[in-house]
Amino acid sequence: MTSDSSNNSSLFVFATEMERDGVFPNGIPQGYDCIVTGVGILPTIFSLSKLFHSKKYKNAIQAGIAGAYRSNGLELTEVVEIRSDCLIEFLPWEPNTFFSSGVLPIKEKPKCVKGATVLHCSDSKDMGNARGKIAQVESMEGAAFFAVCREHGVKSTQIRAISNYAIGQAKEEWEIEMALRKLSATLLVLFP
């Protein structure tokens, strides 16, 4: 975790250093803490729970990349705000949708979408089309982030840029760098 101040009440959450450095190439904005949790549900839960037990936060913003389900009309590199997120592999057996409780302080808000937290990226067009009936984007951490924040009374917001379509696309074809640049431009307006 990086920190500019011992009295911060807001936290940026990233799954990877690549996302953190792509969004904030000149460092985390002053007055905010930052944690890189690792990719996936369990690393997110463990890292955030450990941090929240040692320090209190009012707000947390999870930022990074996401895959979009092509049937929902989102464009590559588009920045979106995820307002709800579910653990899609556990549906319909277990109701598990978690909701954002924070608000981004910007006039021109990104498109608000539903997210699906996945154990693995959609690896086929059929899987992507089926998941696209439930959500518009997928990540590997979103529902875990919302759930841990809710458990610890932290207001949560999730903002991501679309790096790929969730159809089994080879990672070399993803638009990671451009997606992170667009996300960076959006967040740097808010947090110069």
C-alpha positions in Angstrom: 0.0 0.0 0.0 1.2 3.5 -0.7 0.1 6.5 1.3 0.6 10.2 1.2 -0.9 10.9 4.6 -1.7 9.0 7.8 -5.1 10.6 8.1 -6.5 9.7 4.6 -10.2 8.7 4.5 -10.3 7.8 0.8 -8.7 4.8 -0.9 -7.9 3.9 -4.5 -8.1 0.1 -5.1 -6.4 -1.6 -8.1 -6.0 -5.2 -8.9 -2.6 -4.8 -10.5 0.4 -2.4 -10.5 -0.1 -2.1 -14.3 -3.6 -0.6 -13.7 -2.4 1.7 -11.0 0.6 3.0 -13.0 -1.5 3.3 -16.1 -4.1 5.4 -14.4 -1.8 7.5 -12.2 1.6 7.5 -14.0 2.8 10.4 -11.8 1.7 8.9 -8.6 -1.4 8.7 -6.5 -3.2 12.0 -6.0 -2.2 13.7 -2.7 -4.5 12.9 0.1 -5.4 9.4 -1.0 -4.2 6.0 -0.1 -3.8 3.2 -2.6 -3.7 -0.6 -2.4 -2.9 -3.1 -5.1 -4.9 -6.2 -4.1 -3.9 -8.8 -6.7 -6.2 -10.3 -9.4 -9.3 -12.1 -8.4 -12.0 -12.5 -5.7 -9.9 -14.0 -2.9 -6.9 -11.6 -3.1 -9.3 -8.7 -3.1 -11.2 -9.9 -0.1 -8.0 -10.7 1.9 -6.2 -7.5 1.1 -9.1 -5.2 1.7 -10.2 -7.0 4.9 -6.7 -6.8 6.3 -6.4 -3.1 5.5 -9.9 -2.2 6.8 -9.1 -3.9 10.1 -6.1 -1.7 10.5 -7.4 1.6 9.2 -10.8 3.3 8.7 -11.9 4.7 5.4 -14.9 6.7 4.4 -14.6 6.1 0.6 -13.0 3.6 -1.7 -12.8 3.7 -5.5 -11.9 0.6 -7.4 -10.4 1.5 -10.8 -9.1 -0.7 -13.6 -10.0 -2.5 -16.8 -13.0 -4.7 -17.7 -14.2 -6.8 -20.5 -17.5 -5.9 -22.2 -20.2 -8.3 -23.4 -20.4 -7.3 -27.1 -24.2 -7.6 -27.2 -24.5 -4.6 -24.9 -23.1 -2.0 -27.3 -20.1 -0.7 -25.2 -17.1 0.5 -27.1 -13.5 -0.5 -26.5 -11.8 2.0 -24.2 -15.1 3.4 -23.0 -15.1 4.4 -19.4 -18.0 3.1 -17.3 -19.2 3.2 -13.7 -20.3 -0.2 -12.4 -23.3 0.3 -10.1 -24.0 -3.3 -9.3 -21.9 -6.5 -9.5 -22.6 -10.2 -9.0 -20.7 -13.4 -8.7 -22.0 -14.7 -11.9 -20.9 -18.4 -11.6 -23.0 -18.7 -8.4 -26.2 -17.5 -10.1 -29.0 -18.6 -9.9 -28.4 -20.7 -6.9 -27.2 -18.0 -4.6 -28.5 -14.4 -4.8 -25.3 -12.3 -4.5 -25.7 -8.9 -6.1 -23.7 -6.1 -4.4 -24.3 -2.4 -5.1 -22.2 0.7 -5.2 -22.7 3.0 -2.3 -20.6 5.9 -3.4 -21.0 8.7 -5.9 -18.4 10.0 -8.3 -18.1 13.8 -8.0 -18.2 14.6 -11.7 -20.7 16.5 -13.8 -20.4 14.3 -16.9 -20.9 10.8 -15.5 -19.7 7.7 -17.4 -22.4 5.3 -18.5 -23.7 3.2 -15.5 -23.6 -0.5 -16.1 -24.1 -3.9 -14.3 -21.0 -5.9 -13.7 -20.3 -9.6 -13.4 -17.4 -10.8 -11.3 -16.0 -14.0 -12.8 -13.6 -16.7 -11.8 -12.2 -16.8 -15.3 -12.7 -14.5 -18.3 -15.4 -15.6 -20.8 -13.5 -17.9 -23.2 -16.1 -18.2 -25.9 -18.7 -16.2 -27.8 -21.4 -18.4 -26.4 -20.3 -17.9 -22.8 -20.0 -14.1 -23.4 -23.5 -14.0 -24.9 -25.0 -16.0 -22.0 -23.3 -13.8 -19.4 -24.2 -10.7 -21.4 -27.9 -11.3 -20.6 -27.1 -10.7 -16.9 -24.5 -8.0 -17.0 -22.8 -5.6 -19.4 -19.1 -6.0 -18.2 -17.0 -8.5 -16.4 -14.1 -8.2 -14.1 -12.5 -10.5 -11.6 -12.8 -8.4 -8.4 -15.8 -6.1 -8.5 -18.4 -8.0 -6.4 -15.7 -8.8 -3.8 -14.7 -5.1 -3.6 -18.4 -4.0 -3.1 -19.0 -6.8 -0.5 -16.0 -6.0 1.6 -16.7 -2.3 1.6 -20.3 -2.9 2.6 -19.1 -5.2 5.4 -16.8 -2.5 6.8 -19.1 0.5 6.2 -17.0 2.1 3.5 -18.7 3.9 0.6 -17.7 2.2 -2.6 -17.5 3.3 -6.3 -16.2 1.2 -9.2 -15.0 2.8 -12.4 -13.4 0.9 -15.3 -12.4 1.2 -18.9 -13.3 -1.4 -21.4 -10.1 -3.1 -22.6 -11.6 -6.1 -24.5 -14.7 -7.9 -25.5 -15.5 -10.9 -23.3 -15.6 -13.5 -26.1 -12.3 -15.4 -25.7 -10.3 -12.7 -27.4 -6.5 -13.3 -27.1 -5.0 -10.9 -24.6 -2.6 -9.5 -27.2 -5.7 -8.1 -28.9 -6.9 -6.2 -25.8 -6.7 -2.4 -25.8 -5.2 -2.2 -22.3 -2.9 0.8 -22.8 -5.6 2.9 -24.5 -8.2 1.9 -22.0 -6.0 2.9 -19.1 -5.2 6.2 -20.7 -8.9 7.0 -21.1 -9.5 6.0 -17.5 -6.6 8.1 -16.4 -8.0 11.2 -18.2 -11.3 10.7 -16.5 -9.9 10.3 -13.0 -7.3 13.0 -13.3 -10.1 15.5 -13.9 -11.5 14.4 -10.6 -8.3 13.9 -8.7 -5.6 16.2 -10.1 
